[in-house]
């Protein structure tokens, strides 16, 4: 194979191809179309993202260039567009990177267009998906045999790194590249990997509280992209999941994807930081609400059984209830804070009952490949809620930030000309 092709040397004079098209295999245009965020546009994702033509990324010896066919929409690029809680452009510039823009997107399906000279086991033209965990191979933490996703160098591709899935070409580390499920279209394949691998790590990644077949699991946000992946993973393990949603339509959707029942959070009003312990009146009211929520959970479970695992991501508004409800010795595992980062834990329900509050972030290779195998084996459905065009990326993130996208995952077509293509 020609080394120039492997190393992603841009073809001199090659102009960007239109969205929905691909150049010939091995031809890498010097410039490409992308949806970019810049610091002076931070705020509402609807205006923070704008289409631009930028330089096509070059790859290093252990990297791969992917011609993106479809990408997934995730909450992390709502944060990137807001520039809060992290200004990703500023952080990368402090590391010495020169770009003054952010091209996000942490889910991609596509075609391998160039391969670094140290990469083995990946071929030009291969149809692939990308998992979002990235790290430095020479990180001392990893050299000691520890989990790469906890290493100081660990990052989320397309959020902490530039040149993610919202451009025509994406730069990835070779270990992120996984075979695409042949029965899925480009958009179906692009939709679930970040949330699915995140959910897999949350449920299977924490020794002492890993999911087992006799477990009962409470899943917050059961109708969304993350929640529907969690529900299916629970079901695939032979365990039972109860979803929390905001209305009956969402509850029925969650049950179609693995929940044995659901709670409507709008039936309760005790959310947020509870009153302080010495506020006896406030504590009595809050506890009554939490107990009513727990009683309904028992009714759905068919007995007085608390969840062995509480699958958390709302954070601020729900952590007190999650800790309260979790069974002794159980685990509340959390990967985000979509309702706020300030959460309160009443230690009376935590230390003597020996419950675990576990943070979880991203995925390592072993977890990602295990999840992808379940998708390829048709044990897990991507739950694609809707497919949007390239121009819809700003509004899709704005809607997600407002909590409007709650039925499965959202995917965007980039290189694929129309929905439904890519199946073999």
C-alpha positions as CSV (number, residue, x, y, z in Angstrom):
1,X,0.0,0.0,0.0
2,X,1.3,3.5,-0.8
3,X,2.6,5.1,2.4
4,X,1.1,8.5,1.3
5,X,-2.4,6.9,1.3
6,X,-1.8,5.3,4.6
7,X,-0.6,8.5,6.3
8,X,-3.5,10.8,5.1
9,X,-1.4,13.1,2.9
10,X,-4.0,15.5,1.6
11,X,-4.4,15.4,-2.2
12,X,-3.0,18.7,-3.5
13,X,-5.8,20.9,-5.0
14,X,-8.6,18.6,-4.0
15,X,-11.6,20.7,-3.2
16,X,-14.2,19.7,-0.5
17,X,-16.9,17.4,-1.8
18,X,-20.5,18.4,-1.1
19,X,-22.2,17.1,2.0
20,X,-23.7,13.7,1.1
21,X,-20.9,12.8,-1.2
22,X,-17.5,11.0,-0.9
23,X,-14.3,11.5,-2.8
24,X,-12.7,8.3,-4.4
25,X,-11.2,6.0,-1.8
26,X,-7.7,7.2,-0.9
27,X,-8.4,10.8,-2.0
28,X,-8.3,13.1,0.9
29,X,-9.3,16.7,0.2
30,X,-7.2,19.5,1.7
31,X,-10.4,21.1,3.1
32,X,-13.7,19.8,4.3
33,X,-17.1,20.9,5.5
34,X,-17.8,20.8,9.2
35,X,-20.2,22.2,11.9
36,X,-17.9,24.2,14.1
37,X,-18.2,26.0,17.4
38,X,-16.0,29.1,18.2
39,X,-15.6,30.9,21.5
40,X,-17.3,34.1,20.4
41,X,-20.4,32.1,19.7
42,X,-20.6,30.2,23.0
43,X,-24.1,30.0,24.4
44,X,-27.3,28.7,22.7
45,X,-26.3,25.7,20.6
46,X,-28.7,26.9,17.9
47,X,-26.3,29.8,17.2
48,X,-23.0,28.3,18.5
49,X,-22.7,25.7,15.7
50,X,-22.1,27.1,12.2
51,X,-21.2,25.4,9.0
52,X,-17.6,26.2,8.0
53,X,-14.9,24.9,5.6
54,X,-11.8,24.0,7.5
55,X,-8.5,22.1,6.9
56,X,-8.9,18.3,6.8
57,X,-7.2,16.8,9.8
58,X,-3.9,15.0,9.4
59,X,-3.3,11.8,11.3
60,X,-0.4,10.5,13.3
61,X,1.3,7.1,13.0
62,X,-1.2,5.4,15.4
63,X,-4.3,7.1,14.1
64,X,-7.0,6.5,11.4
65,X,-8.9,8.9,9.2
66,X,-12.6,8.2,8.9
67,X,-14.8,9.5,6.2
68,X,-17.9,10.1,8.3
69,X,-21.1,8.8,6.9
70,X,-23.3,9.6,9.9
71,X,-22.8,11.0,13.4
72,X,-24.7,10.9,16.7
73,X,-26.0,13.8,18.8
74,X,-25.1,13.7,22.5
75,X,-25.4,16.0,25.4
76,X,-21.7,16.5,25.7
77,X,-21.7,18.9,22.7
78,X,-24.5,20.9,24.3
79,X,-21.9,21.7,26.9
80,X,-19.2,22.3,24.3
81,X,-21.5,24.7,22.5
82,X,-22.2,26.6,25.7
83,X,-18.5,26.7,26.6
84,X,-19.7,25.5,30.1
85,X,-18.7,23.9,32.3
86,X,-15.5,23.7,30.2
87,X,-14.2,25.9,27.5
88,X,-12.8,23.2,25.3
89,X,-11.1,25.5,22.8
90,X,-9.2,27.2,25.6
91,X,-8.2,23.9,27.3
92,X,-6.8,22.5,24.1
93,X,-4.9,25.7,23.3
94,X,-3.3,25.4,26.7
95,X,-2.1,22.0,25.7
96,X,-0.5,23.6,22.6
97,X,-3.1,22.9,20.0
98,X,-3.5,25.7,17.5
99,X,-7.1,25.5,16.3
100,X,-9.4,28.2,17.5
101,X,-12.6,26.1,16.8
102,X,-14.2,23.0,18.1
103,X,-15.5,20.3,15.8
104,X,-17.5,18.0,18.1
105,X,-19.3,14.7,17.7
106,X,-18.6,11.6,19.8
107,X,-20.4,9.0,17.7
108,X,-19.6,8.2,14.1
109,X,-20.1,5.5,11.5
110,X,-18.0,5.7,8.4
111,X,-15.3,4.4,6.0
112,X,-11.6,4.1,6.7
113,X,-9.9,6.5,4.3
114,X,-6.3,6.6,5.6
115,X,-4.2,4.6,8.1
116,X,-1.2,5.6,10.1
117,X,2.0,3.6,9.5
118,X,2.0,1.9,12.9
119,X,-1.6,0.7,12.6
120,X,-2.4,-2.9,12.0
121,X,-5.6,-4.8,11.6
122,X,-7.5,-2.0,9.9
123,X,-8.0,-1.8,6.2
124,X,-8.8,1.1,3.7
125,X,-12.5,1.0,2.8
126,X,-13.5,-0.9,6.0
127,X,-16.9,0.1,7.4
128,X,-16.5,1.0,11.0
129,X,-17.9,2.7,14.1
130,X,-15.9,4.7,16.6
131,X,-16.0,4.4,20.4
132,X,-15.3,7.7,22.4
133,X,-12.5,6.7,24.8
134,X,-9.1,8.2,23.9
135,X,-5.8,8.3,25.9
136,X,-2.0,8.4,25.5
137,X,-0.6,5.0,24.9
138,X,2.5,5.8,27.0
139,X,0.6,7.1,30.0
140,X,2.4,5.7,33.1
141,X,-1.0,4.9,34.6
142,X,-1.8,2.6,31.7
143,X,1.7,1.2,31.7
144,X,1.0,-0.1,35.2
145,X,-2.0,-2.1,33.9
146,X,-4.7,0.3,35.2
147,X,-8.0,1.2,33.5
148,X,-7.1,3.6,30.6
149,X,-10.3,5.6,31.1
150,X,-9.2,6.6,34.5
151,X,-5.7,7.6,33.3
152,X,-4.7,11.3,33.6
153,X,-4.5,11.4,29.8
154,X,-8.0,10.0,29.2
155,X,-10.4,12.1,27.2
156,X,-13.7,11.8,25.4
157,X,-13.3,11.9,21.6
158,X,-15.2,14.7,19.9
159,X,-15.7,16.6,23.2
160,X,-12.3,16.9,24.9
161,X,-10.6,16.4,21.4
162,X,-11.0,18.2,18.2
163,X,-12.0,16.9,14.7
164,X,-14.9,14.7,15.9
165,X,-17.8,13.4,13.9
166,X,-19.4,16.7,12.8
167,X,-16.9,17.1,9.9
168,X,-16.6,15.1,6.7
169,X,-13.4,13.5,8.0
170,X,-12.6,12.5,11.6
171,X,-9.3,11.8,13.2
172,X,-9.4,8.8,15.7
173,X,-6.9,6.6,17.6
174,X,-6.7,3.2,16.0
175,X,-8.0,1.4,19.1
176,X,-11.3,3.3,18.9
177,X,-12.1,1.7,15.6
178,X,-14.6,-1.1,15.7
179,X,-16.4,-3.1,13.0
180,X,-19.8,-1.7,12.0
181,X,-22.9,-4.0,12.5
182,X,-23.7,-5.1,8.9
183,X,-27.4,-5.1,9.5
184,X,-27.6,-1.4,10.5
185,X,-27.8,1.6,8.2
186,X,-25.2,4.3,8.6
187,X,-27.4,6.4,10.8
188,X,-28.5,3.5,13.0
189,X,-24.9,2.5,13.5
190,X,-23.8,6.0,14.3
191,X,-26.5,6.6,16.9
192,X,-25.8,4.6,20.1
193,X,-22.1,4.0,20.7
194,X,-21.3,6.8,23.2
195,X,-24.4,6.2,25.3
196,X,-24.3,2.5,24.9
197,X,-20.7,2.1,25.9
198,X,-21.2,4.6,28.7
199,X,-24.2,2.5,30.0
200,X,-22.2,-0.7,29.6
201,X,-19.4,0.6,31.8
202,X,-21.9,1.9,34.4
203,X,-23.6,-1.5,34.7
204,X,-20.6,-3.9,34.2
205,X,-17.5,-1.9,35.0
206,X,-17.5,-1.6,38.8
207,X,-16.3,-4.7,40.7
208,X,-18.5,-5.5,43.6
209,X,-21.6,-4.0,42.1
210,X,-21.6,-5.3,38.5
211,X,-25.0,-6.2,37.0
212,X,-26.2,-9.8,37.7
213,X,-29.2,-11.7,36.6
214,X,-31.1,-11.3,39.9
215,X,-30.7,-7.5,40.1
216,X,-33.4,-4.9,40.1
217,X,-32.2,-1.6,38.5
218,X,-33.7,1.9,38.6
219,X,-33.0,3.8,35.3
220,X,-33.5,7.5,35.3
221,X,-34.4,9.1,31.9
222,X,-35.6,5.7,30.6
223,X,-36.9,6.9,27.3
224,X,-33.8,8.8,26.1
225,X,-30.8,7.6,24.3
226,X,-28.8,6.6,27.4
227,X,-31.7,5.2,29.2
228,X,-32.9,2.9,26.4
229,X,-29.5,1.5,26.0
230,X,-29.3,0.8,29.8
231,X,-32.8,-0.8,29.8
232,X,-31.7,-3.2,27.0
233,X,-28.4,-4.0,28.7
234,X,-30.3,-4.9,31.9
235,X,-32.7,-7.1,30.0
236,X,-29.8,-8.8,28.1
237,X,-28.2,-9.7,31.5
238,X,-31.5,-11.3,32.6
239,X,-32.1,-8.6,35.2
240,X,-35.1,-6.3,35.6
241,X,-35.3,-2.5,35.1
242,X,-37.8,0.1,36.2
243,X,-37.6,3.4,34.3
244,X,-38.2,7.0,35.5
245,X,-39.8,9.2,32.8
246,X,-41.8,12.4,32.6
247,X,-45.1,11.2,31.1
248,X,-47.0,8.0,30.1
249,X,-46.0,8.2,26.5
250,X,-42.3,8.1,27.5
251,X,-43.1,5.3,29.9
252,X,-44.7,3.2,27.3
253,X,-41.6,3.8,25.0
254,X,-39.3,2.7,27.8
255,X,-41.3,-0.5,28.3
256,X,-41.0,-1.3,24.6
257,X,-37.2,-1.2,25.1
258,X,-36.9,-3.4,28.2
259,X,-38.4,-1.7,31.3
260,X,-40.8,-3.9,33.4
261,X,-42.6,-0.7,34.4
262,X,-42.1,3.0,35.0
263,X,-42.6,5.9,37.4
264,X,-43.7,9.3,36.3
265,X,-41.5,11.8,38.0
266,X,-44.1,14.5,37.6
267,X,-46.3,12.7,40.1
268,X,-43.8,13.8,42.8
269,X,-42.5,17.2,44.0
270,X,-39.6,16.4,46.4
271,X,-36.9,16.9,43.8
272,X,-33.7,19.0,44.3
273,X,-31.7,19.6,47.4
274,X,-33.6,18.4,50.5
275,X,-34.1,20.6,53.6
276,X,-31.3,20.4,56.1
277,X,-31.4,17.7,58.7
278,X,-32.4,20.0,61.6
279,X,-35.4,21.3,59.6
280,X,-37.9,18.8,61.0
281,X,-40.9,20.0,59.1
282,X,-39.0,20.2,55.8
283,X,-37.4,16.8,56.4
284,X,-40.8,15.3,57.1
285,X,-42.2,16.6,53.9
286,X,-39.2,15.5,51.8
287,X,-39.1,12.1,53.3
288,X,-42.8,11.6,52.6
289,X,-42.2,12.4,49.0
290,X,-39.2,10.0,48.7
291,X,-41.1,7.3,50.5
292,X,-44.1,7.7,48.2
293,X,-41.8,7.3,45.2
294,X,-40.2,4.2,46.8
295,X,-43.6,2.7,47.5
296,X,-44.6,3.0,43.9
297,X,-41.3,1.4,43.0
298,X,-42.1,-1.5,45.2
299,X,-45.6,-1.9,43.6
300,X,-44.0,-2.1,40.2
301,X,-41.3,-4.5,41.4
302,X,-44.0,-6.8,43.0
303,X,-42.6,-6.6,46.5
304,X,-40.5,-4.7,49.0
305,X,-37.3,-4.8,47.0
306,X,-35.0,-1.9,46.5
307,X,-32.8,-1.4,43.4
308,X,-29.3,-3.0,43.5
309,X,-28.2,-0.4,41.0
310,X,-29.5,3.1,40.4
311,X,-28.5,4.3,37.0
312,X,-28.1,8.0,37.4
313,X,-27.4,11.0,35.1
314,X,-29.8,13.9,36.2
315,X,-27.6,14.6,39.3
316,X,-28.7,17.6,41.3
317,X,-32.4,17.0,41.4
318,X,-32.4,13.3,41.9
319,X,-29.3,12.1,43.8
320,X,-30.9,12.4,47.2
321,X,-33.8,10.1,46.2
322,X,-31.4,7.7,44.5
323,X,-29.3,7.3,47.6
324,X,-32.4,7.0,49.8
325,X,-33.9,4.3,47.6
326,X,-30.8,2.2,46.8
327,X,-30.6,-1.1,48.7
328,X,-27.9,-1.6,51.4
329,X,-24.7,-2.5,49.7
330,X,-26.0,-1.3,46.4
331,X,-24.7,1.3,44.0
332,X,-25.8,4.6,42.6
333,X,-23.7,5.0,39.5
334,X,-23.7,8.4,37.7
335,X,-22.2,9.6,34.4
336,X,-23.5,13.2,34.2
337,X,-25.4,16.0,35.8
338,X,-28.0,17.2,33.4
339,X,-30.2,18.9,36.0
340,X,-27.2,20.4,37.9
341,X,-23.8,19.6,39.3
342,X,-24.6,20.5,42.9
343,X,-25.9,17.3,44.6
344,X,-26.5,16.6,48.3
345,X,-26.1,13.2,49.9
346,X,-27.7,12.6,53.3
347,X,-25.1,10.4,54.9
348,X,-27.6,8.8,57.2
349,X,-28.8,6.8,54.2
350,X,-25.3,6.2,53.0
351,X,-22.6,5.2,55.4
352,X,-24.3,2.8,57.8
353,X,-26.1,1.1,55.0
354,X,-22.8,0.9,53.1
355,X,-24.1,2.2,49.8
356,X,-21.8,3.2,46.9
357,X,-21.9,6.4,45.0
358,X,-19.8,5.7,41.9
359,X,-18.8,8.1,39.2
360,X,-18.5,6.6,35.8
361,X,-17.1,8.2,32.6
362,X,-16.6,7.0,29.1
363,X,-15.4,3.5,28.2
364,X,-12.3,1.4,27.8
365,X,-11.6,-0.9,24.9
366,X,-12.8,-4.1,26.5
367,X,-16.1,-2.5,27.5
368,X,-16.6,-0.9,24.1
369,X,-15.9,-4.0,22.1
370,X,-18.2,-6.1,24.4
371,X,-21.0,-3.6,23.8
372,X,-20.4,-3.4,20.1
373,X,-20.5,-7.2,19.9
374,X,-24.0,-7.1,21.5
375,X,-25.1,-4.6,18.8
376,X,-23.6,-6.7,16.0
377,X,-25.3,-9.8,17.5
378,X,-28.7,-7.9,17.4
379,X,-29.0,-8.2,21.2
380,X,-29.1,-4.4,21.5
381,X,-31.1,-2.1,19.3
382,X,-29.7,1.4,18.6
383,X,-33.2,2.9,19.3
384,X,-32.8,5.6,16.6
385,X,-35.5,8.2,17.3
386,X,-34.9,10.4,14.3
387,X,-32.4,11.3,11.6
388,X,-31.6,14.8,10.7
389,X,-29.6,16.5,7.9
390,X,-26.2,18.1,8.4
391,X,-27.8,21.6,8.7
392,X,-29.9,20.3,11.7
393,X,-27.0,19.9,14.0
394,X,-27.4,23.3,15.8
395,X,-31.1,22.9,16.4
396,X,-30.8,19.3,17.5
397,X,-28.4,20.2,20.2
398,X,-30.5,23.1,21.3
399,X,-33.5,20.8,21.6
400,X,-31.5,18.3,23.6
401,X,-30.4,21.1,25.9
402,X,-34.0,22.0,26.5
403,X,-34.9,18.4,27.3
404,X,-37.0,17.9,24.2
405,X,-35.2,14.9,22.6
406,X,-36.3,12.1,24.9
407,X,-37.3,9.3,22.5
408,X,-34.1,7.3,21.8
409,X,-31.1,8.6,19.9
410,X,-30.6,11.2,17.2
411,X,-28.3,10.8,14.2
412,X,-27.2,13.2,11.4
413,X,-26.3,12.2,7.8
414,X,-23.0,13.6,6.7
415,X,-21.4,11.5,4.0
416,X,-24.4,9.3,3.4
417,X,-26.6,10.7,0.7
418,X,-29.9,9.4,2.2
419,X,-31.3,7.4,5.1
420,X,-31.3,3.6,5.0
421,X,-28.0,3.1,3.2
422,X,-25.0,1.2,4.5
423,X,-26.6,-2.2,5.2
424,X,-24.9,-5.3,3.9
